[in-house]
Amino acid sequence: MRAPLVSLAGALALATASLPAIAHDGHVHDGLVAGLAHPIGGADHLLATLGIGLLAGLASTVRRQAGAGGPAGLSRIGLAGALGLLAGAVWALLAGTVPGLPAVSGGIVEPAAAVGLLAVALALLQAERLGAGGLAAVALAIALPHGWLHASEGSGAAFFIGLAVSSALLFALGAVAARRSARTGDARATVVRGVAAAGYVGAFAWTMLAV
């Protein structure tokens, strides 16, 4: 596949067109199957998780171009995303959100999750300027509201195990797509990243309409 990021963006455009823009229906989600399905139940969760993977792939490329170890960039972004989810969950609990109940209606959490899609677009275009550390900070910020939402809506160990497995697969898919696209050459990679960024801007607008 010569431009996997373009192919991935096209597939996502088709897939998410039939998905709700947001995955939060205010109901309790429990069980392994519900956890596996949750990240693909709405465009915001699906694209945010893939987006963090894309940033991880870019971070490894940026580090390799700078003469540092590429795999460290992947692990840094993955860790930042995991910490963001954990911090968001703690934030929800400290704020008094009871697991299994809807997040604060009309609050900032769902718009913040939508803004994360715009953050992915900007980071795709500014990866070299941000560096691996900056991309990690963006990944943490993107994951934070999703941690709140998962903690507010999820219930039971099986749900969170399924959620972790599904999210890890989406993260890996995004990372592989970004790394393979970087090998197509600087000019082609720049175009591919621009196409992907435009897709995320469109997804942000669509999701904001549903918030």
LUMTOR-495261 format. One record per atom (N, C-alpha, C): residue number from 1; atom name; x, y, z. Coordinates in nm, 2 decimals, decimal comma. Atoms other than C-alpha are relative to their C-alpha. Layout:
BEGIN
num  atomo  x  y  z
NUM  CA  X  Y  Z
...
//
This chain:
BEGIN
num  atomo  x  y  z
1  N  0,09  -0,12  0,00
1  CA  0,00  0,00  0,00
1  C  0,09  0,12  0,00
2  N  -0,10  -0,11  0,01
2  CA  0,18  0,31  -0,12
2  C  -0,03  0,12  0,09
3  N  0,04  -0,12  -0,09
3  CA  -0,01  0,57  0,08
3  C  -0,11  -0,05  0,10
4  N  0,10  0,06  -0,09
4  CA  -0,18  0,38  0,37
4  C  -0,08  0,11  0,08
5  N  0,08  -0,10  -0,08
5  CA  -0,28  0,70  0,55
5  C  -0,11  0,06  -0,09
6  N  0,11  -0,04  0,08
6  CA  -0,48  0,81  0,25
6  C  -0,11  -0,10  -0,01
7  N  0,09  0,11  0,01
7  CA  -0,64  0,47  0,22
7  C  -0,08  -0,01  0,13
8  N  0,06  0,00  -0,13
8  CA  -0,71  0,48  0,60
8  C  -0,10  0,11  0,01
9  N  0,10  -0,11  -0,01
9  CA  -0,87  0,82  0,57
9  C  -0,12  -0,02  -0,08
10  N  0,12  0,03  0,08
10  CA  -1,09  0,71  0,29
10  C  -0,09  -0,10  0,06
11  N  0,08  0,11  -0,06
11  CA  -1,20  0,40  0,47
11  C  -0,08  0,06  0,12
12  N  0,06  -0,06  -0,11
12  CA  -1,27  0,61  0,78
12  C  -0,12  0,09  -0,04
13  N  0,11  -0,09  0,04
13  CA  -1,48  0,86  0,59
13  C  -0,12  -0,08  -0,03
14  N  0,11  0,08  0,03
14  CA  -1,70  0,58  0,46
14  C  -0,06  -0,06  0,13
15  N  0,05  0,07  -0,11
15  CA  -1,72  0,40  0,79
15  C  -0,07  0,10  0,10
16  N  0,06  -0,09  -0,09
16  CA  -1,79  0,70  1,01
16  C  -0,12  0,07  -0,05
17  N  0,12  -0,06  0,05
17  CA  -2,06  0,83  0,78
17  C  -0,12  -0,07  0,05
18  N  0,11  0,08  -0,05
18  CA  -2,28  0,56  0,91
18  C  -0,01  -0,01  0,15
19  N  -0,01  0,00  -0,15
19  CA  -2,18  0,61  1,28
19  C  -0,06  0,13  0,05
20  N  0,03  -0,13  -0,06
20  CA  -2,32  0,86  1,52
20  C  0,12  0,08  0,03
21  N  -0,12  -0,08  -0,02
21  CA  -2,09  1,15  1,57
21  C  0,06  -0,01  0,14
22  N  -0,05  0,02  -0,13
22  CA  -2,06  1,09  1,94
22  C  -0,05  -0,14  0,05
23  N  0,04  0,13  -0,05
23  CA  -2,07  0,76  2,13
23  C  -0,07  0,00  0,13
24  N  0,05  -0,01  -0,14
24  CA  -2,22  0,88  2,45
24  C  -0,15  0,02  0,00
25  N  0,14  0,00  -0,01
25  CA  -2,58  0,79  2,50
25  C  -0,06  0,02  0,14
26  N  0,05  -0,02  -0,14
26  CA  -2,60  0,84  2,88
26  C  -0,04  -0,13  0,07
27  N  0,04  0,13  -0,06
27  CA  -2,66  0,47  2,94
27  C  0,12  -0,07  0,05
28  N  -0,11  0,08  -0,05
28  CA  -2,46  0,22  3,14
28  C  0,05  -0,10  -0,11
29  N  -0,06  0,10  0,09
29  CA  -2,22  0,01  2,93
29  C  0,08  -0,10  0,08
30  N  -0,07  0,10  -0,07
30  CA  -2,10  -0,31  3,07
30  C  0,02  -0,13  -0,08
31  N  -0,03  0,13  0,08
31  CA  -1,96  -0,65  2,95
31  C  0,11  0,02  -0,10
32  N  -0,12  0,01  0,09
32  CA  -1,67  -0,75  2,73
32  C  -0,04  0,05  -0,14
33  N  0,04  -0,04  0,13
33  CA  -1,86  -0,70  2,40
33  C  -0,02  0,15  -0,01
34  N  0,02  -0,15  -0,01
34  CA  -1,97  -0,35  2,50
34  C  0,13  0,07  0,00
35  N  -0,13  -0,07  0,00
35  CA  -1,62  -0,26  2,58
35  C  0,08  0,00  -0,13
36  N  -0,07  0,01  0,13
36  CA  -1,48  -0,39  2,25
36  C  -0,06  0,09  -0,10
37  N  0,07  -0,08  0,10
37  CA  -1,75  -0,21  2,06
37  C  0,00  0,15  0,02
38  N  0,02  -0,14  -0,04
38  CA  -1,74  0,12  2,25
38  C  0,09  0,10  -0,08
39  N  -0,08  -0,09  0,07
39  CA  -1,44  0,28  2,07
39  C  -0,04  0,02  -0,14
40  N  0,04  -0,02  0,14
40  CA  -1,60  0,23  1,73
40  C  -0,15  0,03  0,00
41  N  0,14  -0,04  -0,01
41  CA  -1,95  0,33  1,85
41  C  -0,04  0,14  -0,04
42  N  0,02  -0,14  0,04
42  CA  -1,90  0,69  1,76
42  C  0,12  0,06  -0,06
43  N  -0,11  -0,05  0,08
43  CA  -1,68  0,89  1,53
43  C  0,10  0,07  0,10
44  N  -0,10  -0,07  -0,09
44  CA  -1,53  1,09  1,83
44  C  0,10  -0,10  0,06
45  N  -0,09  0,09  -0,06
45  CA  -1,39  0,79  2,01
45  C  0,09  -0,07  -0,11
46  N  -0,07  0,07  0,10
46  CA  -1,29  0,61  1,69
46  C  0,12  0,08  -0,05
47  N  -0,11  -0,09  0,06
47  CA  -1,10  0,90  1,53
47  C  0,10  0,05  0,10
48  N  -0,10  -0,05  -0,10
48  CA  -0,95  1,02  1,86
48  C  0,10  -0,11  0,03
49  N  -0,09  0,10  -0,03
49  CA  -0,80  0,68  1,93
49  C  0,10  -0,03  -0,12
50  N  -0,09  0,01  0,12
50  CA  -0,67  0,64  1,57
50  C  0,09  0,12  -0,01
51  N  -0,08  -0,12  0,01
51  CA  -0,55  1,00  1,59
51  C  0,12  -0,01  0,09
52  N  -0,11  0,01  -0,10
52  CA  -0,33  0,93  1,90
52  C  0,10  -0,10  -0,06
53  N  -0,09  0,09  0,07
53  CA  -0,19  0,63  1,70
53  C  0,08  0,07  -0,11
54  N  -0,06  -0,08  0,10
54  CA  -0,12  0,86  1,41
54  C  0,12  0,09  0,05
55  N  -0,10  -0,09  -0,06
55  CA  0,07  1,10  1,64
55  C  0,12  -0,08  0,05
56  N  -0,11  0,09  -0,04
56  CA  0,27  0,81  1,78
56  C  0,09  -0,04  -0,12
57  N  -0,08  0,04  0,12
57  CA  0,38  0,70  1,43
57  C  0,08  0,12  -0,05
58  N  -0,07  -0,12  0,04
58  CA  0,47  1,06  1,35
58  C  0,11  0,03  0,10
59  N  -0,10  -0,03  -0,10
59  CA  0,66  1,10  1,68
59  C  0,12  -0,09  -0,03
60  N  -0,12  0,08  0,03
60  CA  0,88  0,80  1,59
60  C  0,07  0,04  -0,12
61  N  -0,06  -0,05  0,12
61  CA  0,94  0,94  1,25
61  C  0,09  0,13  0,03
62  N  -0,07  -0,12  -0,03
62  CA  1,04  1,28  1,39
62  C  0,13  -0,03  0,08
63  N  -0,12  0,04  -0,08
63  CA  1,28  1,12  1,64
63  C  0,10  -0,07  -0,09
64  N  -0,09  0,07  0,09
64  CA  1,43  0,90  1,37
64  C  0,07  0,11  -0,09
65  N  -0,06  -0,11  0,08
65  CA  1,49  1,21  1,15
65  C  0,10  0,08  0,08
66  N  -0,09  -0,07  -0,08
66  CA  1,65  1,38  1,44
66  C  0,12  -0,08  0,06
67  N  -0,11  0,08  -0,04
67  CA  1,89  1,09  1,50
67  C  -0,03  -0,07  0,13
68  N  0,04  0,07  -0,13
68  CA  1,70  0,95  1,81
68  C  -0,07  -0,12  -0,04
69  N  0,07  0,12  0,02
69  CA  1,54  0,62  1,85
69  C  -0,15  0,01  -0,03
70  N  0,14  -0,01  0,04
70  CA  1,20  0,59  1,67
70  C  -0,09  -0,07  0,10
71  N  0,09  0,07  -0,09
71  CA  1,04  0,33  1,90
71  C  -0,03  0,07  0,13
72  N  0,02  -0,08  -0,13
72  CA  1,08  0,56  2,20
72  C  -0,11  0,10  -0,03
73  N  0,11  -0,09  0,03
73  CA  0,84  0,80  2,02
73  C  -0,13  -0,06  0,01
74  N  0,12  0,07  -0,01
74  CA  0,58  0,54  1,99
74  C  -0,04  -0,02  0,15
75  N  0,03  0,03  -0,14
75  CA  0,60  0,44  2,36
75  C  -0,04  0,13  0,07
76  N  0,03  -0,12  -0,07
76  CA  0,60  0,80  2,47
76  C  -0,14  0,05  -0,03
77  N  0,13  -0,04  0,03
77  CA  0,28  0,88  2,29
77  C  -0,10  -0,09  0,06
78  N  0,09  0,10  -0,06
78  CA  0,12  0,56  2,40
78  C  -0,02  0,02  0,15
79  N  0,00  -0,03  -0,14
79  CA  0,21  0,64  2,76
79  C  -0,08  0,12  0,03
80  N  0,07  -0,12  -0,02
80  CA  0,08  0,99  2,73
80  C  -0,15  -0,01  -0,02
81  N  0,14  0,03  0,02
81  CA  -0,25  0,87  2,59
81  C  -0,06  -0,07  0,12
82  N  0,05  0,08  -0,11
82  CA  -0,29  0,62  2,87
82  C  -0,01  0,08  0,12
83  N  0,01  -0,09  -0,11
83  CA  -0,21  0,88  3,13
83  C  -0,11  0,10  -0,01
84  N  0,11  -0,09  0,02
84  CA  -0,46  1,12  2,98
84  C  -0,13  -0,07  0,03
85  N  0,12  0,07  -0,03
85  CA  -0,73  0,85  3,00
85  C  -0,02  -0,02  0,15
86  N  0,00  0,03  -0,14
86  CA  -0,64  0,77  3,36
86  C  -0,03  0,13  0,07
87  N  0,02  -0,13  -0,07
87  CA  -0,63  1,14  3,46
87  C  -0,14  0,05  -0,02
88  N  0,14  -0,04  0,03
88  CA  -0,97  1,20  3,29
88  C  -0,09  -0,08  0,09
89  N  0,09  0,08  -0,09
89  CA  -1,12  0,91  3,49
89  C  0,01  0,04  0,14
90  N  -0,01  -0,05  -0,13
90  CA  -0,98  1,04  3,81
90  C  -0,07  0,13  0,02
91  N  0,07  -0,13  0,00
91  CA  -1,11  1,38  3,73
91  C  -0,15  -0,02  0,01
92  N  0,15  0,03  -0,01
92  CA  -1,46  1,24  3,67
92  C  -0,04  -0,04  0,14
93  N  0,03  0,06  -0,13
93  CA  -1,45  1,05  4,00
93  C  0,01  0,11  0,11
94  N  -0,02  -0,10  -0,10
94  CA  -1,32  1,35  4,20
94  C  -0,11  0,11  -0,02
95  N  0,11  -0,10  0,03
95  CA  -1,59  1,57  4,03
95  C  -0,14  -0,05  0,05
96  N  0,13  0,06  -0,05
96  CA  -1,86  1,33  4,17
96  C  -0,08  -0,07  -0,11
97  N  0,07  0,08  0,11
97  CA  -1,95  1,16  3,84
97  C  0,00  -0,14  0,04
98  N  0,01  0,14  -0,04
98  CA  -2,08  0,82  3,93
98  C  0,01  -0,09  -0,12
99  N  -0,01  0,09  0,12
99  CA  -1,97  0,54  3,69
99  C  -0,14  -0,06  -0,04
100  N  0,13  0,06  0,05
100  CA  -2,26  0,43  3,48
100  C  -0,11  0,11  -0,02
101  N  0,09  -0,11  0,02
101  CA  -2,43  0,77  3,48
101  C  0,05  0,10  -0,10
102  N  -0,04  -0,09  0,10
102  CA  -2,42  1,04  3,21
102  C  0,10  0,10  0,05
103  N  -0,09  -0,11  -0,03
103  CA  -2,14  1,29  3,20
103  C  -0,09  0,13  0,02
104  N  0,07  -0,13  -0,03
104  CA  -2,24  1,65  3,30
104  C  -0,06  0,05  -0,13
105  N  0,07  -0,04  0,12
105  CA  -2,50  1,75  3,04
105  C  0,03  0,15  -0,02
106  N  -0,03  -0,14  0,03
106  CA  -2,41  2,08  2,87
106  C  0,13  0,05  0,05
107  N  -0,13  -0,04  -0,05
107  CA  -2,07  2,08  3,03
107  C  0,10  0,01  -0,11
108  N  -0,11  -0,02  0,10
108  CA  -1,73  2,11  2,86
108  C  0,06  -0,13  -0,05
109  N  -0,07  0,13  0,03
109  CA  -1,64  1,74  2,84
109  C  -0,02  -0,04  -0,15
110  N  0,02  0,04  0,14
110  CA  -1,81  1,65  2,51
110  C  0,05  0,10  -0,10
111  N  -0,07  -0,09  0,09
111  CA  -1,70  1,97  2,33
111  C  0,15  -0,02  0,00
112  N  -0,15  0,02  -0,01
112  CA  -1,35  1,91  2,46
112  C  0,04  -0,13  -0,08
113  N  -0,03  0,12  0,08
113  CA  -1,36  1,56  2,31
113  C  0,00  0,03  -0,15
114  N  0,01  -0,03  0,14
114  CA  -1,47  1,70  1,98
114  C  0,12  0,09  -0,04
115  N  -0,12  -0,09  0,03
115  CA  -1,19  1,97  1,99
115  C  0,13  -0,09  -0,02
116  N  -0,11  0,09  0,02
116  CA  -0,95  1,68  2,02
116  C  0,02  -0,04  -0,14
117  N  -0,01  0,04  0,14
117  CA  -1,02  1,59  1,66
117  C  0,07  0,12  -0,08
118  N  -0,07  -0,11  0,06
118  CA  -0,91  1,94  1,56
118  C  0,14  0,01  0,04
119  N  -0,14  0,01  -0,04
119  CA  -0,60  1,90  1,77
119  C  0,08  -0,10  -0,08
120  N  -0,07  0,10  0,08
120  CA  -0,51  1,59  1,58
120  C  0,04  0,06  -0,14
121  N  -0,03  -0,07  0,13
121  CA  -0,54  1,79  1,25
121  C  0,12  0,09  0,01
122  N  -0,11  -0,10  -0,02
122  CA  -0,31  2,07  1,38
122  C  0,13  -0,07  0,02
123  N  -0,12  0,07  -0,03
123  CA  -0,06  1,82  1,52
123  C  0,05  -0,07  -0,13
124  N  -0,04  0,07  0,13
124  CA  -0,05  1,63  1,18
124  C  0,08  0,10  -0,08
125  N  -0,06  -0,10  0,09
125  CA  0,05  1,96  1,01
125  C  0,12  0,06  0,07
126  N  -0,11  -0,06  -0,07
126  CA  0,29  2,07  1,28
126  C  0,09  -0,10  0,08
127  N  -0,07  0,10  -0,08
127  CA  0,46  1,75  1,39
127  C  0,14  0,03  0,02
128  N  -0,14  -0,03  -0,01
128  CA  0,81  1,85  1,32
128  C  0,03  0,12  0,10
129  N  -0,02  -0,11  -0,10
129  CA  0,77  2,18  1,51
129  C  -0,03  -0,04  0,14
130  N  0,04  0,05  -0,13
130  CA  0,60  2,01  1,80
130  C  0,11  -0,09  0,06
131  N  -0,10  0,10  -0,05
131  CA  0,86  1,73  1,83
131  C  -0,08  -0,11  0,07
132  N  0,06  0,11  -0,07
132  CA  0,80  1,41  2,01
132  C  -0,07  0,04  0,13
133  N  0,06  -0,05  -0,12
133  CA  0,74  1,59  2,34
133  C  -0,13  0,08  -0,01
134  N  0,12  -0,08  0,03
134  CA  0,49  1,83  2,20
134  C  -0,12  -0,09  -0,05
135  N  0,10  0,10  0,04
135  CA  0,30  1,54  2,03
135  C  -0,05  -0,08  0,11
136  N  0,05  0,07  -0,12
136  CA  0,29  1,36  2,36
136  C  -0,10  0,08  0,08
137  N  0,08  -0,09  -0,08
137  CA  0,14  1,66  2,53
137  C  -0,14  0,01  -0,07
138  N  0,13  0,00  0,07
138  CA  -0,13  1,68  2,25
138  C  -0,08  -0,13  0,02
139  N  0,06  0,13  -0,02
139  CA  -0,20  1,31  2,29
139  C  -0,07  -0,01  0,14
140  N  0,05  0,00  -0,13
140  CA  -0,25  1,35  2,66
140  C  -0,13  0,09  0,01
141  N  0,12  -0,10  0,00
141  CA  -0,49  1,65  2,61
141  C  -0,12  -0,06  -0,07
142  N  0,11  0,07  0,08
142  CA  -0,69  1,45  2,35
142  C  -0,07  -0,11  0,08
143  N  0,05  0,12  -0,07
143  CA  -0,73  1,15  2,58
143  C  -0,07  0,04  0,13
144  N  0,06  -0,04  -0,13
144  CA  -0,83  1,35  2,89
144  C  -0,15  0,00  0,01
145  N  0,15  0,00  -0,01
145  CA  -1,20  1,41  2,81
145  C  -0,05  -0,14  -0,02
146  N  0,05  0,13  0,03
146  CA  -1,23  1,06  2,68
146  C  0,01  -0,09  0,13
147  N  -0,01  0,07  -0,13
147  CA  -1,11  0,93  3,02
147  C  -0,12  0,03  0,09
148  N  0,12  -0,04  -0,07
148  CA  -1,39  1,12  3,18
148  C  -0,12  -0,07  -0,05
149  N  0,12  0,06  0,06
149  CA  -1,65  0,99  2,94
149  C  0,00  -0,15  0,03
150  N  -0,01  0,14  -0,03
150  CA  -1,53  0,63  2,98
150  C  -0,04  -0,04  0,14
151  N  0,03  0,02  -0,15
151  CA  -1,54  0,65  3,36
151  C  -0,14  0,02  0,03
152  N  0,14  -0,03  -0,03
152  CA  -1,88  0,80  3,35
152  C  -0,10  -0,10  -0,06
153  N  0,10  0,08  0,07
153  CA  -2,04  0,55  3,12
153  C  0,03  -0,15  0,01
154  N  -0,04  0,14  -0,01
154  CA  -1,84  0,22  3,18
154  C  -0,03  -0,06  0,13
155  N  0,02  0,06  -0,12
155  CA  -1,91  -0,03  3,44
155  C  0,05  -0,15  -0,01
156  N  -0,05  0,14  0,00
156  CA  -1,73  -0,36  3,53
156  C  0,13  -0,02  -0,06
157  N  -0,13  0,03  0,05
157  CA  -1,39  -0,50  3,47
157  C  0,00  -0,04  -0,14
158  N  0,00  0,05  0,14
158  CA  -1,49  -0,68  3,15
158  C  -0,02  0,11  -0,10
159  N  0,02  -0,11  0,09
159  CA  -1,61  -0,36  2,99
159  C  0,14  0,07  -0,03
160  N  -0,13  -0,08  0,01
160  CA  -1,27  -0,18  3,06
160  C  0,11  -0,09  -0,07
161  N  -0,10  0,09  0,07
161  CA  -1,07  -0,49  2,94
161  C  -0,03  0,01  -0,15
162  N  0,03  -0,01  0,14
162  CA  -1,26  -0,49  2,61
162  C  0,03  0,14  -0,06
163  N  -0,03  -0,14  0,05
163  CA  -1,22  -0,11  2,58
163  C  0,15  0,01  -0,02
164  N  -0,15  -0,01  0,01
164  CA  -0,84  -0,14  2,64
164  C  0,04  -0,08  -0,13
165  N  -0,04  0,08  0,12
165  CA  -0,81  -0,42  2,37
165  C  -0,03  0,07  -0,13
166  N  0,04  -0,06  0,12
166  CA  -1,01  -0,24  2,11
166  C  0,08  0,13  -0,02
167  N  -0,07  -0,12  0,01
167  CA  -0,84  0,09  2,18
167  C  0,15  -0,02  -0,04
168  N  -0,14  0,03  0,03
168  CA  -0,49  -0,07  2,16
168  C  0,01  -0,03  -0,15
169  N  0,00  0,03  0,14
169  CA  -0,58  -0,21  1,82
169  C  -0,01  0,12  -0,09
170  N  0,02  -0,12  0,08
170  CA  -0,70  0,12  1,68
170  C  0,13  0,09  0,01
171  N  -0,12  -0,07  -0,02
171  CA  -0,39  0,29  1,83
171  C  0,11  -0,06  -0,10
172  N  -0,11  0,07  0,08
172  CA  -0,16  0,03  1,65
172  C  -0,03  0,03  -0,15
173  N  0,03  -0,02  0,14
173  CA  -0,35  0,08  1,32
173  C  0,04  0,14  -0,04
174  N  -0,04  -0,14  0,03
174  CA  -0,30  0,46  1,33
174  C  0,15  0,01  0,00
175  N  -0,14  -0,01  0,00
175  CA  0,07  0,42  1,42
175  C  0,07  -0,06  -0,12
176  N  -0,05  0,07  0,12
176  CA  0,14  0,17  1,14
176  C  -0,02  0,09  -0,12
177  N  0,03  -0,08  0,12
177  CA  -0,04  0,39  0,89
177  C  0,09  0,12  -0,01
178  N  -0,09  -0,12  0,00
178  CA  0,16  0,70  0,99
178  C  0,14  -0,03  -0,04
179  N  -0,13  0,04  0,03
179  CA  0,49  0,52  0,98
179  C  0,02  -0,04  -0,14
180  N  -0,01  0,04  0,14
180  CA  0,43  0,36  0,65
180  C  -0,01  0,11  -0,10
181  N  0,01  -0,11  0,09
181  CA  0,32  0,68  0,49
181  C  0,12  0,09  0,00
182  N  -0,13  -0,08  -0,01
182  CA  0,64  0,85  0,61
182  C  0,10  -0,05  -0,09
183  N  -0,10  0,06  0,09
183  CA  0,83  0,61  0,39
183  C  -0,02  0,02  -0,14
184  N  0,03  -0,02  0,14
184  CA  0,67  0,72  0,07
184  C  0,07  0,12  -0,05
185  N  -0,08  -0,12  0,05
185  CA  0,90  1,03  0,05
185  C  -0,06  0,12  0,07
186  N  0,04  -0,12  -0,07
186  CA  0,88  1,37  0,20
186  C  -0,11  0,08  -0,06
187  N  0,10  -0,08  0,07
187  CA  0,67  1,54  -0,06
187  C  -0,14  -0,08  0,00
188  N  0,12  0,08  0,00
188  CA  0,41  1,25  -0,08
188  C  -0,05  0,00  0,14
189  N  0,05  0,01  -0,14
189  CA  0,40  1,22  0,30
189  C  -0,06  0,13  0,05
190  N  0,06  -0,13  -0,03
190  CA  0,33  1,60  0,33
190  C  -0,15  0,01  -0,05
191  N  0,14  0,00  0,06
191  CA  0,03  1,56  0,09
191  C  -0,09  -0,09  0,08
192  N  0,08  0,10  -0,07
192  CA  -0,09  1,25  0,27
192  C  -0,05  0,06  0,14
193  N  0,03  -0,06  -0,13
193  CA  -0,08  1,43  0,61
193  C  -0,10  0,11  -0,01
194  N  0,09  -0,11  0,03
194  CA  -0,26  1,73  0,46
194  C  -0,14  -0,06  -0,02
195  N  0,13  0,06  0,02
195  CA  -0,54  1,50  0,34
195  C  -0,06  -0,05  0,13
196  N  0,05  0,05  -0,13
196  CA  -0,57  1,33  0,68
196  C  -0,04  0,11  0,09
197  N  0,03  -0,12  -0,09
197  CA  -0,57  1,67  0,86
197  C  -0,13  0,06  -0,05
198  N  0,13  -0,05  0,05
198  CA  -0,85  1,79  0,63
198  C  -0,12  -0,09  0,04
199  N  0,10  0,09  -0,05
199  CA  -1,05  1,48  0,72
199  C  -0,03  0,02  0,14
200  N  0,03  -0,03  -0,14
200  CA  -1,01  1,55  1,09
200  C  -0,07  0,13  0,02
201  N  0,07  -0,13  -0,02
201  CA  -1,12  1,91  1,05
201  C  -0,15  -0,02  -0,04
202  N  0,14  0,03  0,04
202  CA  -1,43  1,78  0,87
202  C  -0,07  -0,08  0,11
203  N  0,06  0,08  -0,11
203  CA  -1,49  1,53  1,15
203  C  -0,03  0,08  0,12
204  N  0,02  -0,09  -0,11
204  CA  -1,45  1,80  1,41
204  C  -0,13  0,08  -0,02
205  N  0,12  -0,08  0,03
205  CA  -1,72  2,01  1,24
205  C  -0,12  -0,08  0,01
206  N  0,12  0,09  -0,01
206  CA  -1,96  1,72  1,21
206  C  -0,03  -0,04  0,14
207  N  0,03  0,04  -0,14
207  CA  -1,91  1,61  1,57
207  C  -0,05  0,12  0,08
208  N  0,04  -0,12  -0,07
208  CA  -1,95  1,97  1,70
208  C  -0,15  0,02  -0,02
209  N  0,14  -0,02  0,03
209  CA  -2,29  1,98  1,53
209  C  -0,09  -0,09  0,09
210  N  0,08  0,09  -0,08
210  CA  -2,40  1,68  1,74
210  C  0,02  0,02  0,15
211  N  -0,03  -0,02  -0,14
211  CA  -2,26  1,80  2,07
211  C  -0,11  0,08  0,06
//
